[in-house]
Amino acid sequence: MDRLGARWGAPSGYGLALLLLLPLVLAGWLAIVLVPAEVIEEPGVSVAYLTSMGAAAAIVLRAAGEEIFFRGLIVG
């Protein structure tokens, strides 16, 4: 796993991640919700809606795969 770039972090790092999780999720959600409907409906604006939980899982798995590939195999 070390060759892939997967290592356990320090406990303080996990604590910091948990501390930052709620404010960052809230900020992201507010950034999406506060966009007026008129802006989203403008021509030339592209918005992708998730069609299912399977699609959401596929997006997460693809992003995780890219992170493992580029950070572990290419960089390290």
The first five atom37 places (N, CA, C, CB, O) and aatype in JSON, in Angstrom:
{
  "aatype": [12, 3, 1, 10, 7, 0, 1, 17, 7, 0, 14, 15, 7, 18, 7, 10, 0, 10, 10, 10, 10, 10, 14, 10, 19, 10, 0, 7, 17, 10, 0, 9, 19, 10, 19, 14, 0, 6, 19, 9, 6, 6, 14, 7, 19, 15, 19, 0, 18, 10, 16, 15, 12, 7, 0, 0, 0, 0, 9, 19, 10, 1, 0, 0, 7, 6, 6, 9, 13, 13, 1, 7, 10, 9, 19, 7],
  "atom_mask": [
    [1, 1, 1, 1, 1],
    [1, 1, 1, 1, 1],
    [1, 1, 1, 1, 1],
    [1, 1, 1, 1, 1],
    [1, 1, 1, 0, 1],
    [1, 1, 1, 1, 1],
    [1, 1, 1, 1, 1],
    [1, 1, 1, 1, 1],
    [1, 1, 1, 0, 1],
    [1, 1, 1, 1, 1],
    [1, 1, 1, 1, 1],
    [1, 1, 1, 1, 1],
    [1, 1, 1, 0, 1],
    [1, 1, 1, 1, 1],
    [1, 1, 1, 0, 1],
    [1, 1, 1, 1, 1],
    [1, 1, 1, 1, 1],
    [1, 1, 1, 1, 1],
    [1, 1, 1, 1, 1],
    [1, 1, 1, 1, 1],
    [1, 1, 1, 1, 1],
    [1, 1, 1, 1, 1],
    [1, 1, 1, 1, 1],
    [1, 1, 1, 1, 1],
    [1, 1, 1, 1, 1],
    [1, 1, 1, 1, 1],
    [1, 1, 1, 1, 1],
    [1, 1, 1, 0, 1],
    [1, 1, 1, 1, 1],
    [1, 1, 1, 1, 1],
    [1, 1, 1, 1, 1],
    [1, 1, 1, 1, 1],
    [1, 1, 1, 1, 1],
    [1, 1, 1, 1, 1],
    [1, 1, 1, 1, 1],
    [1, 1, 1, 1, 1],
    [1, 1, 1, 1, 1],
    [1, 1, 1, 1, 1],
    [1, 1, 1, 1, 1],
    [1, 1, 1, 1, 1],
    [1, 1, 1, 1, 1],
    [1, 1, 1, 1, 1],
    [1, 1, 1, 1, 1],
    [1, 1, 1, 0, 1],
    [1, 1, 1, 1, 1],
    [1, 1, 1, 1, 1],
    [1, 1, 1, 1, 1],
    [1, 1, 1, 1, 1],
    [1, 1, 1, 1, 1],
    [1, 1, 1, 1, 1],
    [1, 1, 1, 1, 1],
    [1, 1, 1, 1, 1],
    [1, 1, 1, 1, 1],
    [1, 1, 1, 0, 1],
    [1, 1, 1, 1, 1],
    [1, 1, 1, 1, 1],
    [1, 1, 1, 1, 1],
    [1, 1, 1, 1, 1],
    [1, 1, 1, 1, 1],
    [1, 1, 1, 1, 1],
    [1, 1, 1, 1, 1],
    [1, 1, 1, 1, 1],
    [1, 1, 1, 1, 1],
    [1, 1, 1, 1, 1],
    [1, 1, 1, 0, 1],
    [1, 1, 1, 1, 1],
    [1, 1, 1, 1, 1],
    [1, 1, 1, 1, 1],
    [1, 1, 1, 1, 1],
    [1, 1, 1, 1, 1],
    [1, 1, 1, 1, 1],
    [1, 1, 1, 0, 1],
    [1, 1, 1, 1, 1],
    [1, 1, 1, 1, 1],
    [1, 1, 1, 1, 1],
    [1, 1, 1, 0, 1]
  ],
  "atom_positions": [
    [[0.82, -1.2, 0.0], [0.0, 0.0, 0.0], [0.86, 1.26, 0.0], [-0.93, 0.0, 1.2], [0.44, 2.3, -0.49]],
    [[2.05, 1.15, 0.55], [2.92, 2.32, 0.61], [3.29, 2.78, -0.8], [4.18, 2.01, 1.43], [3.45, 3.98, -1.04]],
    [[3.43, 1.85, -1.7], [3.77, 2.2, -3.08], [2.63, 2.97, -3.75], [4.09, 0.94, -3.89], [2.86, 3.78, -4.64]],
    [[1.41, 2.71, -3.32], [0.26, 3.42, -3.87], [0.08, 4.79, -3.24], [-0.99, 2.59, -3.68], [-0.77, 5.57, -3.68]],
    [[0.85, 5.1, -2.23], [0.71, 6.38, -1.57], [-0.29, 6.37, -0.43], [0.0, 0.0, 0.0], [-0.64, 7.42, 0.1]],
    [[-0.76, 5.17, -0.06], [-1.75, 5.06, 1.01], [-1.02, 4.8, 2.33], [-2.78, 3.93, 0.71], [-0.44, 3.73, 2.52]],
    [[-1.08, 5.77, 3.21], [-0.46, 5.64, 4.53], [-1.42, 6.18, 5.56], [0.91, 6.37, 4.59], [-2.24, 7.05, 5.27]],
    [[-1.31, 5.66, 6.78], [-2.12, 6.19, 7.87], [-1.53, 7.52, 8.3], [-2.18, 5.2, 9.06], [-0.31, 7.67, 8.39]],
    [[-2.4, 8.47, 8.57], [-1.95, 9.77, 9.02], [-1.82, 9.83, 10.53], [0.0, 0.0, 0.0], [-2.1, 8.86, 11.24]],
    [[-1.37, 10.97, 10.99], [-1.25, 11.2, 12.43], [-2.64, 11.41, 13.02], [-0.34, 12.42, 12.73], [-3.51, 11.96, 12.35]],
    [[-2.87, 10.99, 14.26], [-4.18, 11.2, 14.89], [-4.61, 12.66, 14.9], [-4.15, 10.67, 16.31], [-5.81, 12.95, 14.79]],
    [[-3.67, 13.58, 15.04], [-4.04, 15.0, 15.03], [-4.59, 15.41, 13.67], [-2.83, 15.87, 15.39], [-5.44, 16.3, 13.58]],
    [[-4.11, 14.78, 12.61], [-4.62, 15.07, 11.27], [-6.07, 14.64, 11.1], [0.0, 0.0, 0.0], [-6.86, 15.34, 10.47]],
    [[-6.42, 13.49, 11.66], [-7.81, 13.03, 11.6], [-8.72, 13.93, 12.43], [-7.91, 11.58, 12.09], [-9.86, 14.19, 12.04]],
    [[-8.21, 14.39, 13.57], [-8.99, 15.32, 14.38], [-9.24, 16.63, 13.66], [0.0, 0.0, 0.0], [-10.35, 17.16, 13.7]],
    [[-8.23, 17.14, 12.99], [-8.38, 18.37, 12.22], [-9.37, 18.18, 11.07], [-7.02, 18.84, 11.67], [-10.17, 19.06, 10.78]],
    [[-9.31, 17.02, 10.42], [-10.24, 16.74, 9.33], [-11.68, 16.72, 9.83], [-9.9, 15.41, 8.66], [-12.57, 17.26, 9.18]],
    [[-11.91, 16.1, 10.97], [-13.26, 16.07, 11.53], [-13.72, 17.46, 11.95], [-13.32, 15.13, 12.73], [-14.89, 17.8, 11.81]],
    [[-12.8, 18.25, 12.45], [-13.12, 19.61, 12.86], [-13.51, 20.48, 11.67], [-11.94, 20.24, 13.59], [-14.4, 21.32, 11.77]],
    [[-12.85, 20.28, 10.54], [-13.11, 21.09, 9.35], [-14.25, 20.55, 8.49], [-11.87, 21.18, 8.52], [-14.75, 21.25, 7.61]],
    [[-14.67, 19.31, 8.73], [-15.68, 18.69, 7.88], [-16.99, 19.47, 7.87], [-15.93, 17.28, 8.34], [-17.49, 19.8, 6.79]],
    [[-17.54, 19.77, 9.01], [-18.83, 20.44, 9.08], [-18.81, 21.84, 8.45], [-19.28, 20.55, 10.51], [-19.68, 22.14, 7.64]],
    [[-17.85, 22.7, 8.78], [-17.87, 24.03, 8.15], [-17.66, 23.98, 6.64], [-16.8, 24.89, 8.76], [-18.25, 24.78, 5.91]],
    [[-16.84, 23.05, 6.16], [-16.61, 22.97, 4.72], [-17.83, 22.42, 3.98], [-15.4, 22.11, 4.43], [-18.16, 22.9, 2.89]],
    [[-18.49, 21.42, 4.55], [-19.72, 20.9, 3.94], [-20.8, 21.98, 3.94], [-20.22, 19.64, 4.69], [-21.51, 22.14, 2.95]],
    [[-20.91, 22.71, 5.03], [-21.89, 23.79, 5.11], [-21.59, 24.88, 4.08], [-21.9, 24.39, 6.52], [-22.51, 25.37, 3.42]],
    [[-20.34, 25.27, 3.94], [-19.97, 26.29, 2.96], [-20.25, 25.83, 1.54], [-18.49, 26.66, 3.11], [-20.74, 26.61, 0.72]],
    [[-19.96, 24.58, 1.24], [-20.25, 24.05, -0.1], [-21.73, 23.99, -0.38], [0.0, 0.0, 0.0], [-22.18, 24.34, -1.48]],
    [[-22.5, 23.55, 0.6], [-23.95, 23.47, 0.43], [-24.54, 24.86, 0.23], [-24.6, 22.78, 1.64], [-25.39, 25.06, -0.64]],
    [[-24.1, 25.83, 1.03], [-24.6, 27.2, 0.88], [-24.23, 27.79, -0.47], [-24.05, 28.08, 2.01], [-25.02, 28.53, -1.06]],
    [[-23.05, 27.49, -0.96], [-22.63, 27.99, -2.26], [-23.54, 27.47, -3.37], [-21.19, 27.6, -2.55], [-23.77, 28.16, -4.36]],
    [[-24.04, 26.26, -3.22], [-24.94, 25.69, -4.23], [-26.35, 26.24, -4.07], [-24.95, 24.16, -4.14], [-26.98, 26.62, -5.06]],
    [[-26.84, 26.29, -2.86], [-28.23, 26.68, -2.59], [-28.47, 28.17, -2.85], [-28.59, 26.34, -1.15], [-29.55, 28.55, -3.28]],
    [[-27.48, 28.99, -2.6], [-27.67, 30.43, -2.71], [-27.57, 30.97, -4.13], [-26.67, 31.13, -1.86], [-27.76, 32.17, -4.35]],
    [[-27.27, 30.11, -5.1], [-27.26, 30.56, -6.5], [-28.71, 30.72, -6.94], [-26.5, 29.54, -7.43], [-29.49, 29.77, -6.86]],
    [[-29.09, 31.91, -7.41], [-30.48, 32.13, -7.82], [-30.87, 31.25, -9.0], [-30.69, 33.6, -8.19], [-30.04, 30.91, -9.85]],
    [[-32.14, 30.88, -9.05], [-32.65, 30.02, -10.13], [-32.48, 30.69, -11.49], [-34.13, 29.67, -9.89], [-32.27, 30.01, -12.49]],
    [[-32.57, 32.02, -11.53], [-32.43, 32.73, -12.8], [-31.04, 32.52, -13.4], [-32.7, 34.23, -12.61], [-30.88, 32.44, -14.62]],
    [[-30.05, 32.43, -12.55], [-28.68, 32.23, -13.03], [-28.52, 30.82, -13.6], [-27.66, 32.46, -11.89], [-27.89, 30.64, -14.64]],
    [[-29.09, 29.85, -12.93], [-28.97, 28.46, -13.38], [-29.7, 28.25, -14.7], [-29.52, 27.5, -12.32], [-29.28, 27.42, -15.51]],
    [[-30.78, 28.98, -14.93], [-31.58, 28.8, -16.14], [-31.06, 29.6, -17.33], [-33.0, 29.18, -15.87], [-31.62, 29.49, -18.42]],
    [[-30.02, 30.4, -17.15], [-29.46, 31.19, -18.24], [-28.89, 30.28, -19.32], [-28.36, 32.14, -17.71], [-28.4, 29.2, -19.02]],
    [[-28.96, 30.71, -20.59], [-28.33, 29.94, -21.66], [-26.81, 29.88, -21.46], [-28.67, 30.55, -23.05], [-26.19, 30.87, -21.07]],
    [[-26.25, 28.75, -21.72], [-24.81, 28.58, -21.59], [-24.35, 28.1, -20.22], [0.0, 0.0, 0.0], [-23.17, 27.82, -20.02]],
    [[-25.29, 27.98, -19.27], [-24.95, 27.48, -17.95], [-25.23, 25.98, -17.92], [-25.75, 28.22, -16.82], [-26.33, 25.54, -18.26]],
    [[-24.24, 25.22, -17.54], [-24.38, 23.77, -17.5], [-24.42, 23.29, -16.06], [-23.23, 23.08, -18.28], [-23.49, 23.56, -15.28]],
    [[-25.48, 22.59, -15.7], [-25.64, 22.05, -14.35], [-25.91, 20.56, -14.48], [-26.8, 22.78, -13.57], [-26.79, 20.14, -15.24]],
    [[-25.15, 19.76, -13.75], [-25.34, 18.32, -13.79], [-26.06, 17.89, -12.52], [-23.98, 17.58, -13.93], [-25.64, 18.22, -11.41]],
    [[-27.13, 17.17, -12.68], [-27.9, 16.66, -11.54], [-27.62, 15.17, -11.4], [-29.42, 16.92, -11.72], [-27.55, 14.44, -12.39]],
    [[-27.46, 14.72, -10.17], [-27.25, 13.3, -9.93], [-28.56, 12.56, -10.16], [-26.73, 13.05, -8.49], [-29.62, 12.99, -9.7]],
    [[-28.48, 11.45, -10.86], [-29.68, 10.69, -11.18], [-29.95, 9.57, -10.19], [-29.58, 10.13, -12.56], [-31.08, 9.1, -10.08]],
    [[-28.92, 9.14, -9.47], [-29.11, 8.04, -8.53], [-27.95, 8.0, -7.54], [-29.24, 6.69, -9.27], [-26.95, 8.7, -7.72]],
    [[-28.09, 7.2, -6.53], [-27.0, 6.99, -5.58], [-25.85, 6.24, -6.24], [-27.5, 6.23, -4.33], [-24.69, 6.42, -5.86]],
    [[-26.17, 5.41, -7.21], [-25.12, 4.71, -7.95], [-24.23, 5.68, -8.71], [0.0, 0.0, 0.0], [-23.01, 5.5, -8.76]],
    [[-24.84, 6.7, -9.29], [-24.06, 7.72, -10.0], [-23.17, 8.48, -9.02], [-24.99, 8.69, -10.75], [-22.02, 8.79, -9.33]],
    [[-23.7, 8.79, -7.85], [-22.9, 9.49, -6.83], [-21.73, 8.62, -6.39], [-23.78, 9.86, -5.61], [-20.61, 9.12, -6.23]],
    [[-21.97, 7.33, -6.19], [-20.9, 6.42, -5.79], [-19.84, 6.32, -6.88], [-21.46, 5.02, -5.46], [-18.64, 6.27, -6.59]],
    [[-20.27, 6.3, -8.14], [-19.32, 6.22, -9.25], [-18.44, 7.47, -9.3], [-20.07, 6.05, -10.57], [-17.25, 7.37, -9.59]],
    [[-19.01, 8.62, -9.03], [-18.23, 9.86, -9.02], [-17.18, 9.82, -7.92], [-19.16, 11.09, -8.83], [-16.03, 10.19, -8.14]],
    [[-17.58, 9.38, -6.74], [-16.65, 9.3, -5.61], [-15.54, 8.29, -5.9], [-17.39, 8.92, -4.31], [-14.37, 8.57, -5.63]],
    [[-15.89, 7.13, -6.44], [-14.88, 6.11, -6.74], [-13.92, 6.57, -7.83], [-15.56, 4.82, -7.16], [-12.73, 6.27, -7.77]],
    [[-14.43, 7.29, -8.82], [-13.55, 7.79, -9.88], [-12.57, 8.82, -9.32], [-14.38, 8.42, -11.01], [-11.38, 8.79, -9.66]],
    [[-13.05, 9.71, -8.48], [-12.16, 10.71, -7.88], [-11.11, 10.05, -7.0], [-12.97, 11.73, -7.07], [-9.95, 10.44, -7.01]],
    [[-11.52, 9.06, -6.23], [-10.57, 8.35, -5.37], [-9.52, 7.62, -6.21], [-11.31, 7.34, -4.45], [-8.34, 7.61, -5.87]],
    [[-9.95, 7.01, -7.29], [-9.01, 6.33, -8.19], [-7.99, 7.28, -8.78], [0.0, 0.0, 0.0], [-6.81, 6.95, -8.88]],
    [[-8.44, 8.46, -9.19], [-7.51, 9.46, -9.73], [-6.5, 9.89, -8.68], [-8.27, 10.67, -10.26], [-5.31, 10.03, -8.98]],
    [[-6.96, 10.1, -7.46], [-6.05, 10.53, -6.4], [-5.0, 9.45, -6.12], [-6.83, 10.84, -5.11], [-3.82, 9.76, -5.97]],
    [[-5.43, 8.2, -6.06], [-4.48, 7.11, -5.8], [-3.49, 7.01, -6.95], [-5.23, 5.77, -5.6], [-2.29, 6.85, -6.71]],
    [[-3.97, 7.09, -8.18], [-3.1, 6.94, -9.34], [-2.08, 8.07, -9.42], [-3.92, 6.9, -10.62], [-0.87, 7.82, -9.51]],
    [[-2.55, 9.3, -9.38], [-1.63, 10.42, -9.58], [-0.74, 10.69, -8.38], [-2.41, 11.65, -9.91], [0.43, 11.04, -8.56]],
    [[-1.26, 10.54, -7.18], [-0.42, 10.81, -6.0], [0.5, 9.64, -5.68], [-1.3, 11.11, -4.79], [1.63, 9.85, -5.24]],
    [[0.04, 8.43, -5.91], [0.83, 7.27, -5.51], [1.74, 6.74, -6.59], [0.0, 0.0, 0.0], [2.94, 6.56, -6.37]],
    [[1.19, 6.48, -7.76], [1.98, 5.81, -8.79], [2.85, 6.76, -9.58], [1.06, 5.08, -9.72], [3.99, 6.42, -9.9]],
    [[2.35, 7.94, -9.89], [3.13, 8.85, -10.72], [4.08, 9.69, -9.88], [2.21, 9.76, -11.53], [5.26, 9.81, -10.21]],
    [[3.58, 10.27, -8.81], [4.4, 11.16, -7.99], [5.37, 10.39, -7.12], [3.52, 12.05, -7.12], [6.55, 10.73, -7.03]],
    [[4.88, 9.34, -6.48], [5.71, 8.66, -5.49], [6.39, 7.46, -6.02], [0.0, 0.0, 0.0], [7.12, 6.79, -5.29]]
  ]
}
